[in-house]
Amino acid sequence: MELTKEIKKMLVEKDMTATQLAEKIGMSQGNLSTKMKNESYSVQDLIKIAEATGYELKISFVKDDMEI
């Protein structure tokens, strides 16, 4: 899953910049930029991003049918 790609789509739909998002979630723009570049979000980061953009966050595990 490419989280940064999805977040960028959400920002476009909400007419919001990454800087504005960072401000809304209480994070520096540089820190958010690093997280976006490295795809290194915590669950708490994702919850805050969802709340700030008006989206619902759903996290699930899906069983892999391939057995090792």
PDB file of N, H, CA, C and O in Angstrom:
ATOM      1  N   MET A   1       0.848  -1.178   0.000  1.00  0.00           N
ATOM      2  CA  MET A   1       0.000   0.000   0.000  1.00  0.00           C
ATOM      3  C   MET A   1       0.891   1.237   0.000  1.00  0.00           C
ATOM      4  O   MET A   1       1.818   1.348   0.802  1.00  0.00           O
ATOM      5  N   GLU A   2       0.610   2.124  -0.871  1.00  0.00           N
ATOM      6  H   GLU A   2      -0.144   2.033  -1.522  1.00  0.00           H
ATOM      7  CA  GLU A   2       1.381   3.352  -0.942  1.00  0.00           C
ATOM      8  C   GLU A   2       0.636   4.446  -0.191  1.00  0.00           C
ATOM      9  O   GLU A   2      -0.206   5.143  -0.758  1.00  0.00           O
ATOM     10  N   LEU A   3       0.948   4.585   1.063  1.00  0.00           N
ATOM     11  H   LEU A   3       1.631   4.019   1.524  1.00  0.00           H
ATOM     12  CA  LEU A   3       0.231   5.534   1.902  1.00  0.00           C
ATOM     13  C   LEU A   3       0.438   6.978   1.460  1.00  0.00           C
ATOM     14  O   LEU A   3      -0.512   7.759   1.431  1.00  0.00           O
ATOM     15  N   THR A   4       1.665   7.334   1.120  1.00  0.00           N
ATOM     16  H   THR A   4       2.437   6.699   1.144  1.00  0.00           H
ATOM     17  CA  THR A   4       1.939   8.718   0.723  1.00  0.00           C
ATOM     18  C   THR A   4       1.138   9.091  -0.509  1.00  0.00           C
ATOM     19  O   THR A   4       0.616  10.203  -0.597  1.00  0.00           O
ATOM     20  N   LYS A   5       1.036   8.185  -1.452  1.00  0.00           N
ATOM     21  H   LYS A   5       1.460   7.282  -1.381  1.00  0.00           H
ATOM     22  CA  LYS A   5       0.251   8.445  -2.660  1.00  0.00           C
ATOM     23  C   LYS A   5      -1.209   8.724  -2.299  1.00  0.00           C
ATOM     24  O   LYS A   5      -1.823   9.645  -2.838  1.00  0.00           O
ATOM     25  N   GLU A   6      -1.752   7.931  -1.394  1.00  0.00           N
ATOM     26  H   GLU A   6      -1.253   7.183  -0.956  1.00  0.00           H
ATOM     27  CA  GLU A   6      -3.138   8.121  -0.961  1.00  0.00           C
ATOM     28  C   GLU A   6      -3.306   9.444  -0.204  1.00  0.00           C
ATOM     29  O   GLU A   6      -4.292  10.156  -0.394  1.00  0.00           O
ATOM     30  N   ILE A   7      -2.346   9.758   0.640  1.00  0.00           N
ATOM     31  H   ILE A   7      -1.545   9.179   0.794  1.00  0.00           H
ATOM     32  CA  ILE A   7      -2.418  11.018   1.392  1.00  0.00           C
ATOM     33  C   ILE A   7      -2.359  12.205   0.435  1.00  0.00           C
ATOM     34  O   ILE A   7      -3.095  13.177   0.608  1.00  0.00           O
ATOM     35  N   LYS A   8      -1.500  12.135  -0.562  1.00  0.00           N
ATOM     36  H   LYS A   8      -0.902  11.345  -0.703  1.00  0.00           H
ATOM     37  CA  LYS A   8      -1.412  13.226  -1.540  1.00  0.00           C
ATOM     38  C   LYS A   8      -2.725  13.394  -2.295  1.00  0.00           C
ATOM     39  O   LYS A   8      -3.141  14.520  -2.568  1.00  0.00           O
ATOM     40  N   LYS A   9      -3.380  12.290  -2.635  1.00  0.00           N
ATOM     41  H   LYS A   9      -3.042  11.376  -2.413  1.00  0.00           H
ATOM     42  CA  LYS A   9      -4.696  12.364  -3.292  1.00  0.00           C
ATOM     43  C   LYS A   9      -5.707  13.056  -2.381  1.00  0.00           C
ATOM     44  O   LYS A   9      -6.486  13.898  -2.828  1.00  0.00           O
ATOM     45  N   MET A  10      -5.683  12.692  -1.103  1.00  0.00           N
ATOM     46  H   MET A  10      -5.050  12.008  -0.741  1.00  0.00           H
ATOM     47  CA  MET A  10      -6.592  13.302  -0.141  1.00  0.00           C
ATOM     48  C   MET A  10      -6.345  14.801  -0.052  1.00  0.00           C
ATOM     49  O   MET A  10      -7.291  15.587   0.008  1.00  0.00           O
ATOM     50  N   LEU A  11      -5.091  15.195  -0.043  1.00  0.00           N
ATOM     51  H   LEU A  11      -4.322  14.557  -0.091  1.00  0.00           H
ATOM     52  CA  LEU A  11      -4.762  16.621   0.042  1.00  0.00           C
ATOM     53  C   LEU A  11      -5.280  17.384  -1.170  1.00  0.00           C
ATOM     54  O   LEU A  11      -5.796  18.493  -1.036  1.00  0.00           O
ATOM     55  N   VAL A  12      -5.144  16.793  -2.347  1.00  0.00           N
ATOM     56  H   VAL A  12      -4.725  15.892  -2.456  1.00  0.00           H
ATOM     57  CA  VAL A  12      -5.654  17.442  -3.564  1.00  0.00           C
ATOM     58  C   VAL A  12      -7.167  17.583  -3.479  1.00  0.00           C
ATOM     59  O   VAL A  12      -7.713  18.643  -3.782  1.00  0.00           O
ATOM     60  N   GLU A  13      -7.842  16.516  -3.067  1.00  0.00           N
ATOM     61  H   GLU A  13      -7.398  15.655  -2.821  1.00  0.00           H
ATOM     62  CA  GLU A  13      -9.304  16.560  -2.959  1.00  0.00           C
ATOM     63  C   GLU A  13      -9.776  17.590  -1.947  1.00  0.00           C
ATOM     64  O   GLU A  13     -10.844  18.180  -2.112  1.00  0.00           O
ATOM     65  N   LYS A  14      -8.986  17.811  -0.897  1.00  0.00           N
ATOM     66  H   LYS A  14      -8.119  17.332  -0.763  1.00  0.00           H
ATOM     67  CA  LYS A  14      -9.356  18.771   0.147  1.00  0.00           C
ATOM     68  C   LYS A  14      -8.760  20.155  -0.099  1.00  0.00           C
ATOM     69  O   LYS A  14      -8.938  21.062   0.714  1.00  0.00           O
ATOM     70  N   ASP A  15      -8.044  20.321  -1.235  1.00  0.00           N
ATOM     71  H   ASP A  15      -7.900  19.585  -1.896  1.00  0.00           H
ATOM     72  CA  ASP A  15      -7.396  21.591  -1.567  1.00  0.00           C
ATOM     73  C   ASP A  15      -6.526  22.048  -0.392  1.00  0.00           C
ATOM     74  O   ASP A  15      -6.617  23.188   0.064  1.00  0.00           O
ATOM     75  N   MET A  16      -5.687  21.133   0.083  1.00  0.00           N
ATOM     76  H   MET A  16      -5.613  20.207  -0.286  1.00  0.00           H
ATOM     77  CA  MET A  16      -4.844  21.376   1.252  1.00  0.00           C
ATOM     78  C   MET A  16      -3.396  21.064   0.881  1.00  0.00           C
ATOM     79  O   MET A  16      -3.130  20.129   0.125  1.00  0.00           O
ATOM     80  N   THR A  17      -2.477  21.839   1.407  1.00  0.00           N
ATOM     81  H   THR A  17      -2.693  22.599   2.020  1.00  0.00           H
ATOM     82  CA  THR A  17      -1.060  21.566   1.185  1.00  0.00           C
ATOM     83  C   THR A  17      -0.523  20.689   2.305  1.00  0.00           C
ATOM     84  O   THR A  17      -1.145  20.550   3.358  1.00  0.00           O
ATOM     85  N   ALA A  18       0.632  20.105   2.063  1.00  0.00           N
ATOM     86  H   ALA A  18       1.137  20.218   1.207  1.00  0.00           H
ATOM     87  CA  ALA A  18       1.277  19.298   3.097  1.00  0.00           C
ATOM     88  C   ALA A  18       1.640  20.171   4.292  1.00  0.00           C
ATOM     89  O   ALA A  18       1.598  19.711   5.433  1.00  0.00           O
ATOM     90  N   THR A  19       1.993  21.416   4.039  1.00  0.00           N
ATOM     91  H   THR A  19       2.027  21.789   3.112  1.00  0.00           H
ATOM     92  CA  THR A  19       2.310  22.344   5.126  1.00  0.00           C
ATOM     93  C   THR A  19       1.081  22.590   5.992  1.00  0.00           C
ATOM     94  O   THR A  19       1.175  22.606   7.219  1.00  0.00           O
ATOM     95  N   GLN A  20      -0.061  22.780   5.358  1.00  0.00           N
ATOM     96  H   GLN A  20      -0.137  22.768   4.361  1.00  0.00           H
ATOM     97  CA  GLN A  20      -1.303  22.980   6.112  1.00  0.00           C
ATOM     98  C   GLN A  20      -1.649  21.727   6.910  1.00  0.00           C
ATOM     99  O   GLN A  20      -2.087  21.820   8.057  1.00  0.00           O
ATOM    100  N   LEU A  21      -1.453  20.562   6.309  1.00  0.00           N
ATOM    101  H   LEU A  21      -1.097  20.486   5.378  1.00  0.00           H
ATOM    102  CA  LEU A  21      -1.715  19.309   7.009  1.00  0.00           C
ATOM    103  C   LEU A  21      -0.807  19.189   8.225  1.00  0.00           C
ATOM    104  O   LEU A  21      -1.264  18.842   9.314  1.00  0.00           O
ATOM    105  N   ALA A  22       0.473  19.476   8.042  1.00  0.00           N
ATOM    106  H   ALA A  22       0.844  19.758   7.157  1.00  0.00           H
ATOM    107  CA  ALA A  22       1.420  19.390   9.150  1.00  0.00           C
ATOM    108  C   ALA A  22       0.979  20.278  10.308  1.00  0.00           C
ATOM    109  O   ALA A  22       1.037  19.872  11.469  1.00  0.00           O
ATOM    110  N   GLU A  23       0.540  21.483   9.987  1.00  0.00           N
ATOM    111  H   GLU A  23       0.493  21.812   9.044  1.00  0.00           H
ATOM    112  CA  GLU A  23       0.068  22.402  11.030  1.00  0.00           C
ATOM    113  C   GLU A  23      -1.146  21.820  11.755  1.00  0.00           C
ATOM    114  O   GLU A  23      -1.235  21.888  12.981  1.00  0.00           O
ATOM    115  N   LYS A  24      -2.077  21.250  10.993  1.00  0.00           N
ATOM    116  H   LYS A  24      -2.004  21.194   9.997  1.00  0.00           H
ATOM    117  CA  LYS A  24      -3.302  20.700  11.591  1.00  0.00           C
ATOM    118  C   LYS A  24      -3.034  19.523  12.516  1.00  0.00           C
ATOM    119  O   LYS A  24      -3.767  19.313  13.483  1.00  0.00           O
ATOM    120  N   ILE A  25      -1.996  18.761  12.227  1.00  0.00           N
ATOM    121  H   ILE A  25      -1.401  18.932  11.442  1.00  0.00           H
ATOM    122  CA  ILE A  25      -1.727  17.572  13.042  1.00  0.00           C
ATOM    123  C   ILE A  25      -0.626  17.820  14.076  1.00  0.00           C
ATOM    124  O   ILE A  25      -0.207  16.901  14.779  1.00  0.00           O
ATOM    125  N   GLY A  26      -0.164  19.063  14.161  1.00  0.00           N
ATOM    126  H   GLY A  26      -0.504  19.810  13.590  1.00  0.00           H
ATOM    127  CA  GLY A  26       0.824  19.406  15.180  1.00  0.00           C
ATOM    128  C   GLY A  26       2.205  18.853  14.923  1.00  0.00           C
ATOM    129  O   GLY A  26       2.904  18.439  15.848  1.00  0.00           O
ATOM    130  N   MET A  27       2.599  18.848  13.653  1.00  0.00           N
ATOM    131  H   MET A  27       2.031  19.185  12.901  1.00  0.00           H
ATOM    132  CA  MET A  27       3.888  18.296  13.265  1.00  0.00           C
ATOM    133  C   MET A  27       4.603  19.342  12.407  1.00  0.00           C
ATOM    134  O   MET A  27       3.956  20.111  11.696  1.00  0.00           O
ATOM    135  N   SER A  28       5.912  19.372  12.471  1.00  0.00           N
ATOM    136  H   SER A  28       6.439  18.748  13.049  1.00  0.00           H
ATOM    137  CA  SER A  28       6.634  20.301  11.597  1.00  0.00           C
ATOM    138  C   SER A  28       6.509  19.829  10.153  1.00  0.00           C
ATOM    139  O   SER A  28       6.327  18.640   9.891  1.00  0.00           O
ATOM    140  N   GLN A  29       6.607  20.754   9.239  1.00  0.00           N
ATOM    141  H   GLN A  29       6.755  21.720   9.452  1.00  0.00           H
ATOM    142  CA  GLN A  29       6.506  20.416   7.826  1.00  0.00           C
ATOM    143  C   GLN A  29       7.650  19.480   7.437  1.00  0.00           C
ATOM    144  O   GLN A  29       7.459  18.553   6.650  1.00  0.00           O
ATOM    145  N   GLY A  30       8.832  19.725   7.985  1.00  0.00           N
ATOM    146  H   GLY A  30       8.988  20.478   8.624  1.00  0.00           H
ATOM    147  CA  GLY A  30       9.986  18.878   7.682  1.00  0.00           C
ATOM    148  C   GLY A  30       9.794  17.448   8.152  1.00  0.00           C
ATOM    149  O   GLY A  30      10.155  16.502   7.453  1.00  0.00           O
ATOM    150  N   ASN A  31       9.226  17.296   9.338  1.00  0.00           N
ATOM    151  H   ASN A  31       8.933  18.065   9.906  1.00  0.00           H
ATOM    152  CA  ASN A  31       8.976  15.956   9.880  1.00  0.00           C
ATOM    153  C   ASN A  31       7.950  15.216   9.025  1.00  0.00           C
ATOM    154  O   ASN A  31       8.128  14.038   8.716  1.00  0.00           O
ATOM    155  N   LEU A  32       6.876  15.912   8.644  1.00  0.00           N
ATOM    156  H   LEU A  32       6.732  16.869   8.895  1.00  0.00           H
ATOM    157  CA  LEU A  32       5.870  15.276   7.784  1.00  0.00           C
ATOM    158  C   LEU A  32       6.478  14.904   6.440  1.00  0.00           C
ATOM    159  O   LEU A  32       6.214  13.824   5.912  1.00  0.00           O
ATOM    160  N   SER A  33       7.285  15.789   5.892  1.00  0.00           N
ATOM    161  H   SER A  33       7.500  16.666   6.321  1.00  0.00           H
ATOM    162  CA  SER A  33       7.933  15.521   4.606  1.00  0.00           C
ATOM    163  C   SER A  33       8.799  14.263   4.681  1.00  0.00           C
ATOM    164  O   SER A  33       8.792  13.442   3.764  1.00  0.00           O
ATOM    165  N   THR A  34       9.539  14.121   5.769  1.00  0.00           N
ATOM    166  H   THR A  34       9.545  14.788   6.513  1.00  0.00           H
ATOM    167  CA  THR A  34      10.386  12.932   5.952  1.00  0.00           C
ATOM    168  C   THR A  34       9.532  11.680   6.050  1.00  0.00           C
ATOM    169  O   THR A  34       9.848  10.658   5.440  1.00  0.00           O
ATOM    170  N   LYS A  35       8.453  11.755   6.815  1.00  0.00           N
ATOM    171  H   LYS A  35       8.196  12.584   7.311  1.00  0.00           H
ATOM    172  CA  LYS A  35       7.559  10.595   6.945  1.00  0.00           C
ATOM    173  C   LYS A  35       6.957  10.222   5.593  1.00  0.00           C
ATOM    174  O   LYS A  35       6.832   9.041   5.267  1.00  0.00           O
ATOM    175  N   MET A  36       6.584  11.239   4.805  1.00  0.00           N
ATOM    176  H   MET A  36       6.685  12.198   5.070  1.00  0.00           H
ATOM    177  CA  MET A  36       5.995  10.982   3.491  1.00  0.00           C
ATOM    178  C   MET A  36       7.029  10.360   2.551  1.00  0.00           C
ATOM    179  O   MET A  36       6.713   9.448   1.787  1.00  0.00           O
ATOM    180  N   LYS A  37       8.240  10.848   2.611  1.00  0.00           N
ATOM    181  H   LYS A  37       8.497  11.589   3.232  1.00  0.00           H
ATOM    182  CA  LYS A  37       9.303  10.330   1.738  1.00  0.00           C
ATOM    183  C   LYS A  37       9.642   8.878   2.076  1.00  0.00           C
ATOM    184  O   LYS A  37       9.853   8.054   1.187  1.00  0.00           O
ATOM    185  N   ASN A  38       9.692   8.580   3.377  1.00  0.00           N
ATOM    186  H   ASN A  38       9.521   9.250   4.100  1.00  0.00           H
ATOM    187  CA  ASN A  38      10.111   7.245   3.817  1.00  0.00           C
ATOM    188  C   ASN A  38       8.959   6.285   4.076  1.00  0.00           C
ATOM    189  O   ASN A  38       9.182   5.125   4.424  1.00  0.00           O
ATOM    190  N   GLU A  39       7.721   6.763   3.909  1.00  0.00           N
ATOM    191  H   GLU A  39       7.539   7.705   3.627  1.00  0.00           H
ATOM    192  CA  GLU A  39       6.546   5.944   4.224  1.00  0.00           C
ATOM    193  C   GLU A  39       6.659   5.413   5.652  1.00  0.00           C
ATOM    194  O   GLU A  39       6.439   4.228   5.902  1.00  0.00           O
ATOM    195  N   SER A  40       7.001   6.292   6.575  1.00  0.00           N
ATOM    196  H   SER A  40       7.180   7.254   6.372  1.00  0.00           H
ATOM    197  CA  SER A  40       7.258   5.866   7.957  1.00  0.00           C
ATOM    198  C   SER A  40       6.257   6.491   8.925  1.00  0.00           C
ATOM    199  O   SER A  40       6.634   7.248   9.820  1.00  0.00           O
ATOM    200  N   TYR A  41       4.997   6.170   8.739  1.00  0.00           N
ATOM    201  H   TYR A  41       4.691   5.555   8.013  1.00  0.00           H
ATOM    202  CA  TYR A  41       3.926   6.710   9.571  1.00  0.00           C
ATOM    203  C   TYR A  41       3.627   5.769  10.722  1.00  0.00           C
ATOM    204  O   TYR A  41       3.642   4.548  10.568  1.00  0.00           O
ATOM    205  N   SER A  42       3.355   6.357  11.880  1.00  0.00           N
ATOM    206  H   SER A  42       3.343   7.349  12.005  1.00  0.00           H
ATOM    207  CA  SER A  42       2.836   5.548  12.978  1.00  0.00           C
ATOM    208  C   SER A  42       1.315   5.491  12.815  1.00  0.00           C
ATOM    209  O   SER A  42       0.737   6.272  12.059  1.00  0.00           O
ATOM    210  N   VAL A  43       0.688   4.585  13.510  1.00  0.00           N
ATOM    211  H   VAL A  43       1.157   3.951  14.124  1.00  0.00           H
ATOM    212  CA  VAL A  43      -0.772   4.500  13.461  1.00  0.00           C
ATOM    213  C   VAL A  43      -1.367   5.821  13.959  1.00  0.00           C
ATOM    214  O   VAL A  43      -2.357   6.309  13.414  1.00  0.00           O
ATOM    215  N   GLN A  44      -0.752   6.392  15.000  1.00  0.00           N
ATOM    216  H   GLN A  44       0.052   5.995  15.442  1.00  0.00           H
ATOM    217  CA  GLN A  44      -1.241   7.671  15.533  1.00  0.00           C
ATOM    218  C   GLN A  44      -1.132   8.776  14.478  1.00  0.00           C
ATOM    219  O   GLN A  44      -2.027   9.615  14.374  1.00  0.00           O
ATOM    220  N   ASP A  45      -0.049   8.786  13.695  1.00  0.00           N
ATOM    221  H   ASP A  45       0.678   8.104  13.779  1.00  0.00           H
ATOM    222  CA  ASP A  45       0.090   9.758  12.596  1.00  0.00           C
ATOM    223  C   ASP A  45      -1.076   9.617  11.626  1.00  0.00           C
ATOM    224  O   ASP A  45      -1.680  10.610  11.220  1.00  0.00           O
ATOM    225  N   LEU A  46      -1.386   8.382  11.259  1.00  0.00           N
ATOM    226  H   LEU A  46      -0.896   7.575  11.589  1.00  0.00           H
ATOM    227  CA  LEU A  46      -2.446   8.134  10.284  1.00  0.00           C
ATOM    228  C   LEU A  46      -3.812   8.537  10.828  1.00  0.00           C
ATOM    229  O   LEU A  46      -4.655   9.047  10.089  1.00  0.00           O
ATOM    230  N   ILE A  47      -4.025   8.308  12.107  1.00  0.00           N
ATOM    231  H   ILE A  47      -3.340   7.893  12.706  1.00  0.00           H
ATOM    232  CA  ILE A  47      -5.285   8.726  12.730  1.00  0.00           C
ATOM    233  C   ILE A  47      -5.417  10.245  12.660  1.00  0.00           C
ATOM    234  O   ILE A  47      -6.474  10.766  12.304  1.00  0.00           O
ATOM    235  N   LYS A  48      -4.345  10.949  12.999  1.00  0.00           N
ATOM    236  H   LYS A  48      -3.487  10.527  13.288  1.00  0.00           H
ATOM    237  CA  LYS A  48      -4.369  12.413  12.961  1.00  0.00           C
ATOM    238  C   LYS A  48      -4.584  12.928  11.533  1.00  0.00           C
ATOM    239  O   LYS A  48      -5.335  13.880  11.318  1.00  0.00           O
ATOM    240  N   ILE A  49      -3.928  12.300  10.572  1.00  0.00           N
ATOM    241  H   ILE A  49      -3.319  11.527  10.747  1.00  0.00           H
ATOM    242  CA  ILE A  49      -4.081  12.707   9.173  1.00  0.00           C
ATOM    243  C   ILE A  49      -5.525  12.498   8.724  1.00  0.00           C
ATOM    244  O   ILE A  49      -6.105  13.362   8.066  1.00  0.00           O
ATOM    245  N   ALA A  50      -6.096  11.365   9.076  1.00  0.00           N
ATOM    246  H   ALA A  50      -5.625  10.663   9.610  1.00  0.00           H
ATOM    247  CA  ALA A  50      -7.487  11.084   8.706  1.00  0.00           C
ATOM    248  C   ALA A  50      -8.423  12.124   9.323  1.00  0.00           C
ATOM    249  O   ALA A  50      -9.299  12.653   8.640  1.00  0.00           O
ATOM    250  N   GLU A  51      -8.242  12.410  10.586  1.00  0.00           N
ATOM    251  H   GLU A  51      -7.530  11.980  11.141  1.00  0.00           H
ATOM    252  CA  GLU A  51      -9.100  13.394  11.256  1.00  0.00           C
ATOM    253  C   GLU A  51      -8.943  14.782  10.633  1.00  0.00           C
ATOM    254  O   GLU A  51      -9.930  15.491  10.438  1.00  0.00           O
ATOM    255  N   ALA A  52      -7.708  15.168  10.323  1.00  0.00           N
ATOM    256  H   ALA A  52      -6.907  14.592  10.482  1.00  0.00           H
ATOM    257  CA  ALA A  52      -7.448  16.504   9.775  1.00  0.00           C
ATOM    258  C   ALA A  52      -8.006  16.681   8.371  1.00  0.00           C
ATOM    259  O   ALA A  52      -8.299  17.801   7.952  1.00  0.00           O
ATOM    260  N   THR A  53      -8.155  15.578   7.644  1.00  0.00           N
ATOM    261  H   THR A  53      -7.918  14.668   7.985  1.00  0.00           H
ATOM    262  CA  THR A  53      -8.636  15.666   6.266  1.00  0.00           C
ATOM    263  C   THR A  53     -10.098  15.235   6.113  1.00  0.00           C
ATOM    264  O   THR A  53     -10.662  15.302   5.021  1.00  0.00           O
ATOM    265  N   GLY A  54     -10.697  14.796   7.210  1.00  0.00           N
ATOM    266  H   GLY A  54     -10.238  14.742   8.097  1.00  0.00           H
ATOM    267  CA  GLY A  54     -12.097  14.391   7.147  1.00  0.00           C
ATOM    268  C   GLY A  54     -12.320  13.010   6.565  1.00  0.00           C
ATOM    269  O   GLY A  54     -13.399  12.709   6.054  1.00  0.00           O
ATOM    270  N   TYR A  55     -11.306  12.180   6.641  1.00  0.00           N
ATOM    271  H   TYR A  55     -10.429  12.425   7.055  1.00  0.00           H
ATOM    272  CA  TYR A  55     -11.425  10.807   6.162  1.00  0.00           C
ATOM    273  C   TYR A  55     -11.500   9.854   7.344  1.00  0.00           C
ATOM    274  O   TYR A  55     -11.146  10.210   8.468  1.00  0.00           O
ATOM    275  N   GLU A  56     -11.961   8.650   7.078  1.00  0.00           N
ATOM    276  H   GLU A  56     -12.248   8.361   6.165  1.00  0.00           H
ATOM    277  CA  GLU A  56     -11.995   7.590   8.080  1.00  0.00           C
ATOM    278  C   GLU A  56     -10.830   6.652   7.809  1.00  0.00           C
ATOM    279  O   GLU A  56     -10.610   6.246   6.667  1.00  0.00           O
ATOM    280  N   LEU A  57     -10.090   6.310   8.841  1.00  0.00           N
ATOM    281  H   LEU A  57     -10.268   6.639   9.768  1.00  0.00           H
ATOM    282  CA  LEU A  57      -8.974   5.381   8.699  1.00  0.00           C
ATOM    283  C   LEU A  57      -9.462   3.979   9.023  1.00  0.00           C
ATOM    284  O   LEU A  57     -10.065   3.748  10.070  1.00  0.00           O
ATOM    285  N   LYS A  58      -9.200   3.055   8.127  1.00  0.00           N
ATOM    286  H   LYS A  58      -8.710   3.242   7.276  1.00  0.00           H
ATOM    287  CA  LYS A  58      -9.517   1.650   8.357  1.00  0.00           C
ATOM    288  C   LYS A  58      -8.239   0.853   8.159  1.00  0.00           C
ATOM    289  O   LYS A  58      -7.574   0.962   7.128  1.00  0.00           O
ATOM    290  N   ILE A  59      -7.907   0.053   9.159  1.00  0.00           N
ATOM    291  H   ILE A  59      -8.447  -0.035   9.996  1.00  0.00           H
ATOM    292  CA  ILE A  59      -6.715  -0.787   9.092  1.00  0.00           C
ATOM    293  C   ILE A  59      -7.174  -2.226   9.262  1.00  0.00           C
ATOM    294  O   ILE A  59      -7.946  -2.536  10.170  1.00  0.00           O
ATOM    295  N   SER A  60      -6.701  -3.099   8.390  1.00  0.00           N
ATOM    296  H   SER A  60      -6.075  -2.847   7.653  1.00  0.00           H
ATOM    297  CA  SER A  60      -7.105  -4.495   8.523  1.00  0.00           C
ATOM    298  C   SER A  60      -5.979  -5.427   8.098  1.00  0.00           C
ATOM    299  O   SER A  60      -5.101  -5.063   7.316  1.00  0.00           O
ATOM    300  N   PHE A  61      -6.031  -6.617   8.626  1.00  0.00           N
ATOM    301  H   PHE A  61      -6.745  -6.913   9.262  1.00  0.00           H
ATOM    302  CA  PHE A  61      -5.139  -7.673   8.209  1.00  0.00           C
ATOM    303  C   PHE A  61      -5.913  -8.572   7.254  1.00  0.00           C
ATOM    304  O   PHE A  61      -7.077  -8.892   7.495  1.00  0.00           O
ATOM    305  N   VAL A  62      -5.267  -8.970   6.186  1.00  0.00           N
ATOM    306  H   VAL A  62      -4.321  -8.710   5.990  1.00  0.00           H
ATOM    307  CA  VAL A  62      -5.891  -9.846   5.206  1.00  0.00           C
ATOM    308  C   VAL A  62      -5.038 -11.097   5.112  1.00  0.00           C
ATOM    309  O   VAL A  62      -3.830 -11.030   4.884  1.00  0.00           O
ATOM    310  N   LYS A  63      -5.678 -12.225   5.290  1.00  0.00           N
ATOM    311  H   LYS A  63      -6.659 -12.280   5.475  1.00  0.00           H
ATOM    312  CA  LYS A  63      -4.954 -13.496   5.266  1.00  0.00           C
ATOM    313  C   LYS A  63      -4.388 -13.738   3.865  1.00  0.00           C
ATOM    314  O   LYS A  63      -5.074 -13.602   2.852  1.00  0.00           O
ATOM    315  N   ASP A  64      -3.126 -14.096   3.859  1.00  0.00           N
ATOM    316  H   ASP A  64      -2.568 -14.207   4.681  1.00  0.00           H
ATOM    317  CA  ASP A  64      -2.447 -14.453   2.621  1.00  0.00           C
ATOM    318  C   ASP A  64      -2.739 -15.937   2.379  1.00  0.00           C
ATOM    319  O   ASP A  64      -2.451 -16.775   3.234  1.00  0.00           O
ATOM    320  N   ASP A  65      -3.303 -16.256   1.229  1.00  0.00           N
ATOM    321  H   ASP A  65      -3.537 -15.575   0.535  1.00  0.00           H
ATOM    322  CA  ASP A  65      -3.657 -17.637   0.931  1.00  0.00           C
ATOM    323  C   ASP A  65      -2.448 -18.522   0.648  1.00  0.00           C
ATOM    324  O   ASP A  65      -2.557 -19.748   0.631  1.00  0.00           O
ATOM    325  N   MET A  66      -1.298 -17.892   0.426  1.00  0.00           N
ATOM    326  H   MET A  66      -1.210 -16.896   0.440  1.00  0.00           H
ATOM    327  CA  MET A  66      -0.093 -18.685   0.156  1.00  0.00           C
ATOM    328  C   MET A  66       0.509 -19.137   1.482  1.00  0.00           C
ATOM    329  O   MET A  66       0.775 -18.318   2.361  1.00  0.00           O
ATOM    330  N   GLU A  67       0.719 -20.423   1.619  1.00  0.00           N
ATOM    331  H   GLU A  67       0.503 -21.088   0.905  1.00  0.00           H
ATOM    332  CA  GLU A  67       1.338 -20.962   2.823  1.00  0.00           C
ATOM    333  C   GLU A  67       2.812 -21.183   2.566  1.00  0.00           C
ATOM    334  O   GLU A  67       3.226 -21.550   1.466  1.00  0.00           O
ATOM    335  N   ILE A  68       3.588 -20.953   3.599  1.00  0.00           N
ATOM    336  H   ILE A  68       3.251 -20.655   4.493  1.00  0.00           H
ATOM    337  CA  ILE A  68       5.034 -21.106   3.457  1.00  0.00           C
ATOM    338  C   ILE A  68       5.443 -22.458   3.984  1.00  0.00           C
ATOM    339  O   ILE A  68       6.626 -22.798   3.961  1.00  0.00           O
TER     340      ILE A  68
END
